[in-house]
Amino acid sequence: MPHSVIEKPTVPAPATFNVEALRDDFPILKREVHGKPLVYLDNAATSQTPRQVIDVFSDYYSRYNANIHRGLHTLSDEATAAFEATRHRVKAFLNAEDERQIIFTRGTTEAINLVAQSWGRSQLAAGDEVLISMLEHHSNIVPWQLLAAEIGFTIKVIPVEANGALDMTAYRSLFNERTKLVAVNHVSNALGTINPVKEMAALAHQHGALILVDGAQATPHQKVDVQDIDADFYAFSGHKIYGPTGVGVLYGKKALLEAMPPWQGGGEMIKTVSFDVATTFAELPHKFEAGTPAIAEVIALGRAIEWLEGVGVEAIGAWEAVLLKHATAAVSQIDGLRILGTAPQKAGVLSFVVEGAHSQDIGLLIDQLGVAIRTGHHCAQPLLHHFGVDATCRASFAAYNTLEEIDTFVAALNRVIGMVR
Ligand SMILES: *Cc1c(COP(=O)(O)O)cnc(C)c1O
């Protein structure tokens, strides 16, 4: 095996979750912001990167940078092997049936656009219906709206309950014989709600519809099994699971992917190209991977998943639940603070608004104290409007966050609120 992987995980047992040891893997966590130690709580936007992943870039570009799948020389063979090793790792990570069902994309957004433009454009017709949820990220709304404007199908929205859980009774009632697709996130980036996607998939299939699951926020926090969920499509992004930007994954059921037309055309995705007879396309997965991919990023994604699995994704999820509980209890003491999203099944996301204080001001001032949180609409404007707000503050947790950091954040928040009110 060339450079593909196999380094001992730095953090051994989930039972002894050692957050301090694990923090040593992240050089960025040692930096200061405005003279204060960084407290990074914007993990739902992007997670930080362990040195094992960072090192892939210098290793790749100093030792085996070459284009892949063209063979014929050693460097290309090594790059191809390392690139394909990630596909193999992702297959196991998602428990996909076959690694040809793993398509590399630029991220979740591109994966969803691929499904919309290839499957959607060829399968949806005027009068058809697509169900999406009120909780969706813009990247699982807008691709469907763009296509609906051309084709004339209808988008129906699954509503949420007051606590941010999906209204499953309403979901059941939205189906009819024209429902072709359900597109829903596994975990909401704005509220942290964990959706019952397995149950949702079963209902979709009973009605002859497919289900696409946006897993951008689920993959960093919980074990995902696409076969158990029975997802037709599943998407995630590298940069939210301790990997680099510029790479993500689309998983699809094989029969669907095989029947789907190519989306982007170019090199790598063809079998033969001719001006005289029809151009023919490559087999899966290459049919959907036109052009030179982000080779180093894909290899680094493999390393990120290795890191994640070394720590244990379930152990990480359990640790984040501890952080969430601690943070929720602490901010609940703050006068006039309202938490959005209190569903019983929730990942490590804490969204809130504070009476008499603009979220934007809180975000700017708390940054002065070294604390990075997200303020704004979190790419989920319809959801926030539903709750009657334009913006929230959002603290979101990752494996390397500590209880002390939560205390620092809450103290900083109290200080900032005192300044603006
Ligand atoms: C971040 C995110 C996306 C978009 O991911 P990109 O990496 O920006 O393509 C989609 N859905 C959810 C739930 C997200 O959190």
The ligand as a Gaussian input file, in Angstrom:
#p B3LYP/6-31G(d) Opt

LIG

0 1
 C      -23.103000      22.567000       5.233000
 C      -24.357000      21.914000       4.833000
 C      -24.690000      21.743000       3.488000
 C      -23.840000      22.274000       2.377000
 O      -22.572000      21.693000       2.374000
 P      -21.433000      22.276000       1.429000
 O      -20.202000      21.649000       1.989000
 O      -21.459000      23.761000       1.596000
 O      -21.729000      21.851000       0.056000
 C      -25.866000      21.107000       3.193000
 N      -26.680000      20.648000       4.150000
 C      -26.396000      20.785000       5.449000
 C      -27.329000      20.231000       6.470000
 C      -25.225000      21.433000       5.834000
 O      -24.948000      21.579000       7.130000

